[in-house]
Amino acid sequence: MPATGVYRLGKSLAAVHFDQADGKGRIVFLPEDAELRVTGPSSLCECFEVEFEDRFYNIFKVDLLGPRSSRIKPLRAMAVRACA
Protein backbone atom coordinates (compact mmCIF):
# COMPACT_ATOMS: atom_id res chain seq x y z
CA MET A 1 0.00 0.00 0.00
CA PRO A 2 1.44 3.43 -0.92
CA ALA A 3 2.19 5.98 1.76
CA THR A 4 -0.05 9.03 1.93
CA GLY A 5 -0.27 12.03 4.19
CA VAL A 6 2.31 13.87 6.24
CA TYR A 7 5.19 12.27 8.11
CA ARG A 8 7.42 13.73 10.83
CA LEU A 9 11.04 12.65 10.93
CA GLY A 10 12.32 11.41 14.27
CA LYS A 11 15.91 11.63 13.02
CA SER A 12 17.66 13.32 10.12
CA LEU A 13 17.33 11.26 6.92
CA ALA A 14 19.05 11.33 3.54
CA ALA A 15 17.02 12.32 0.49
CA VAL A 16 17.75 13.21 -3.14
CA HIS A 17 16.89 16.65 -4.50
CA PHE A 18 16.93 17.22 -8.28
CA ASP A 19 17.94 20.66 -9.50
CA GLN A 20 15.33 21.96 -11.97
CA ALA A 21 17.94 23.79 -14.06
CA ASP A 22 20.28 20.91 -14.88
CA GLY A 23 18.32 17.84 -13.71
CA LYS A 24 21.21 16.66 -11.58
CA GLY A 25 20.45 15.08 -8.24
CA ARG A 26 22.28 15.70 -5.00
CA ILE A 27 22.02 14.02 -1.64
CA VAL A 28 20.77 16.21 1.18
CA PHE A 29 19.88 15.48 4.79
CA LEU A 30 16.39 16.47 5.88
CA PRO A 31 16.38 17.63 9.51
CA GLU A 32 14.93 15.89 12.54
CA ASP A 33 11.30 16.97 13.14
CA ALA A 34 10.83 17.90 9.46
CA GLU A 35 7.26 17.40 8.24
CA LEU A 36 7.21 15.72 4.81
CA ARG A 37 4.09 15.59 2.63
CA VAL A 38 4.04 12.59 0.31
CA THR A 39 3.25 13.81 -3.20
CA GLY A 40 3.44 10.45 -4.98
CA PRO A 41 5.77 7.82 -6.33
CA SER A 42 9.32 8.77 -7.20
CA SER A 43 11.16 8.26 -10.46
CA LEU A 44 13.82 6.60 -8.30
CA CYS A 45 13.36 2.92 -7.52
CA GLU A 46 11.98 2.14 -4.04
CA CYS A 47 11.41 5.83 -3.24
CA PHE A 48 8.58 8.29 -2.65
CA GLU A 49 8.51 11.92 -3.73
CA VAL A 50 7.91 14.23 -0.77
CA GLU A 51 7.57 17.97 -0.29
CA PHE A 52 9.39 19.87 2.44
CA GLU A 53 9.56 23.68 2.63
CA ASP A 54 8.21 24.08 -0.93
CA ARG A 55 10.88 21.80 -2.43
CA PHE A 56 10.58 18.25 -3.71
CA TYR A 57 12.77 15.38 -2.56
CA ASN A 58 13.01 11.65 -3.15
CA ILE A 59 13.27 9.51 -0.04
CA PHE A 60 13.58 5.76 0.33
CA LYS A 61 10.31 4.02 1.23
CA VAL A 62 12.07 2.00 3.92
CA ASP A 63 13.23 5.24 5.60
CA LEU A 64 9.89 7.03 5.41
CA LEU A 65 7.88 4.02 6.60
CA GLY A 66 10.46 2.83 9.13
CA PRO A 67 11.02 3.60 12.79
CA ARG A 68 12.69 6.98 12.17
CA SER A 69 9.46 8.68 11.09
CA SER A 70 5.78 8.68 11.98
CA ARG A 71 2.64 9.57 10.05
CA ILE A 72 1.01 12.58 11.64
CA LYS A 73 -1.75 13.47 9.16
CA PRO A 74 -3.55 11.13 6.80
CA LEU A 75 -4.16 12.48 3.29
CA ARG A 76 -7.95 12.42 3.65
CA ALA A 77 -7.88 14.70 6.71
CA MET A 78 -5.63 17.15 4.87
CA ALA A 79 -8.04 17.32 1.90
CA VAL A 80 -11.06 17.97 4.12
CA ARG A 81 -9.23 20.74 5.98
CA ALA A 82 -8.11 22.36 2.71
CA CYS A 83 -11.70 22.54 1.46
CA ALA A 84 -13.06 24.06 4.68
NUFIMI-908168 format. One record per residue: residue in one letter; x, y, z of N, C-alpha, C in turn. Coordinates in steps of 0.05 Angstrom, whole numbers, padded with zeros to 5 digits, always signed. Layout:
AXYZXYZXYZ/...
***
This chain:
M+00017-00024+00000+00000+00000+00000+00018+00025+00000/P+00012+00045-00017+00029+00069-00018+00025+00086+00006/A+00045+00101+00013+00044+00120+00035+00028+00144+00026/T+00013+00156+00044-00001+00181+00039+00000+00198+00064/G-00004+00223+00061-00005+00241+00084+00021+00255+00090/V+00023+00262+00115+00046+00277+00125+00061+00261+00146/Y+00087+00261+00144+00104+00245+00162+00123+00264+00176/R+00128+00259+00202+00148+00275+00217+00173+00257+00221/L+00196+00268+00215+00221+00253+00219+00229+00253+00248/G+00236+00230+00258+00246+00228+00285+00276+00232+00286/K+00289+00228+00263+00318+00233+00260+00323+00243+00233/S+00346+00256+00229+00353+00266+00202+00356+00243+00183/L+00345+00246+00159+00347+00225+00138+00357+00236+00112/A+00371+00219+00097+00381+00227+00071+00358+00226+00050/A+00360+00245+00032+00340+00246+00010+00355+00257-00015/V+00343+00254-00038+00355+00264-00063+00338+00287-00073/H+00351+00310-00079+00338+00333-00090+00349+00337-00118/F+00330+00340-00138+00339+00344-00166+00337+00374-00172/D+00358+00385-00182+00359+00413-00190+00343+00416-00216/Q+00324+00435-00216+00307+00439-00239+00323+00449-00264/A+00344+00464-00259+00359+00476-00281+00375+00455-00297/D+00388+00437-00283+00406+00418-00298+00397+00389-00294/G+00377+00384-00278+00366+00357-00274+00384+00339-00258/K+00406+00350-00247+00424+00333-00232+00414+00330-00203/G+00418+00307-00192+00409+00302-00165+00432+00305-00145/R+00425+00313-00121+00446+00314-00100+00433+00304-00074/I+00450+00291-00058+00440+00280-00033+00440+00303-00012/V+00418+00305+00002+00415+00324+00024+00405+00309+00048/F+00408+00321+00071+00398+00310+00096+00375+00327+00106/L+00351+00315+00107+00328+00329+00118+00329+00329+00148/P+00323+00351+00161+00328+00353+00190+00307+00337+00207/E+00316+00330+00231+00299+00318+00251+00275+00336+00255/D+00251+00325+00259+00226+00339+00263+00215+00352+00237/A+00227+00348+00214+00217+00358+00189+00190+00344+00183/E+00171+00359+00173+00145+00348+00165+00145+00345+00134/L+00143+00321+00125+00144+00314+00096+00117+00306+00086/R+00108+00319+00065+00082+00312+00053+00088+00294+00029/V+00077+00270+00029+00081+00252+00006+00065+00262-00017/T+00078+00266-00040+00065+00276-00064+00060+00254-00085/G+00073+00231-00081+00069+00209-00100+00093+00192-00102/P+00092+00174-00122+00115+00156-00127+00139+00172-00138/S+00162+00162-00134+00186+00175-00144+00195+00163-00170/S+00211+00177-00185+00223+00165-00209+00247+00147-00201/L+00255+00149-00176+00276+00132-00166+00264+00106-00155/C+00277+00084-00160+00267+00058-00150+00266+00057-00120/E+00244+00047-00110+00240+00043-00081+00239+00069-00065/C+00230+00091-00078+00228+00117-00065+00201+00129-00068/F+00195+00148-00051+00172+00166-00053+00181+00194-00058/E+00165+00210-00072+00170+00238-00075+00156+00252-00052/V+00170+00270-00038+00158+00285-00015+00164+00314-00019/E+00148+00330-00005+00151+00359-00006+00159+00369+00022/F+00179+00386+00024+00188+00397+00049+00197+00426+00043/E+00185+00445+00056+00191+00474+00053+00191+00482+00023/D+00169+00474+00010+00164+00482-00019+00185+00471-00038/R+00199+00449-00031+00218+00436-00049+00211+00406-00049/F+00218+00393-00071+00212+00365-00074+00237+00348-00071/Y+00233+00326-00057+00255+00308-00051+00246+00279-00056/N+00265+00261-00060+00260+00233-00063+00273+00219-00039/I+00256+00203-00025+00265+00190-00001+00259+00160-00003/F+00276+00144+00007+00272+00115+00007+00247+00108+00022/K+00230+00090+00011+00206+00080+00025+00213+00069+00052/V+00234+00053+00053+00241+00040+00078+00248+00061+00100/D+00259+00083+00093+00265+00105+00112+00239+00119+00121/L+00222+00126+00101+00198+00141+00108+00178+00123+00125/L+00177+00098+00118+00158+00080+00132+00170+00066+00156/G+00195+00070+00161+00209+00057+00183+00207+00071+00209/P+00223+00062+00228+00220+00072+00256+00230+00101+00260/R+00243+00112+00240+00254+00140+00243+00234+00162+00236/S+00210+00154+00228+00189+00174+00222+00162+00163+00230/S+00143+00181+00232+00116+00174+00240+00096+00190+00224/R+00074+00177+00216+00053+00191+00201+00037+00208+00221/I+00034+00234+00215+00020+00252+00233-00007+00262+00222/K-00010+00261+00195-00035+00269+00183-00041+00252+00159/P-00064+00238+00160-00071+00223+00136-00080+00241+00114/L-00077+00233+00089-00083+00250+00066-00112+00259+00066/R-00130+00241+00073-00159+00248+00073-00165+00272+00092/A-00153+00272+00115-00158+00294+00134-00147+00320+00123/M-00124+00319+00109-00113+00343+00097-00131+00354+00076/A-00143+00337+00060-00161+00346+00038-00186+00359+00049/V-00197+00348+00070-00221+00359+00082-00215+00387+00094/R-00192+00389+00108-00185+00415+00120-00180+00436+00098/A-00168+00428+00076-00162+00447+00054-00188+00458+00042/C-00209+00442+00041-00234+00451+00029-00251+00467+00048/A-00245+00467+00074-00261+00481+00094-00256+00511+00093/
***
